[in-house]
Amino acid sequence: MEVTSGIFNSTISIYKNNKGSILRTIVYTIGHFIIAISVLMLVADVSFTVALTDAIVEPIANSIWYFILDKWWASKSKK
């Protein structure tokens, strides 16, 4: 029970300290999914399944990069 409570409290703390970055990252990621599926299906003429797989895997990597970049950028603009 203590471990679960600790994980929950840590998650809440991380969210509160990074709310803006996390919300922007989620919106960016959802948009990226939609754009990537559309572009792959139209330009590369791949099936929906292939487009969906790529559209999920690649933006997850990009969203992690964006979160790191946003945190770094925010830390530099406060100074």
Secondary structure, DSSP 8 states (H G I E B T S, - for coil): -HHHHHHHHHHHHHHHHTHHHHHHHHHHHHHHHHHHHHHHHHHS---HHHHHHHHHHHHHHHHHHHHHHHHHHHHHHT-
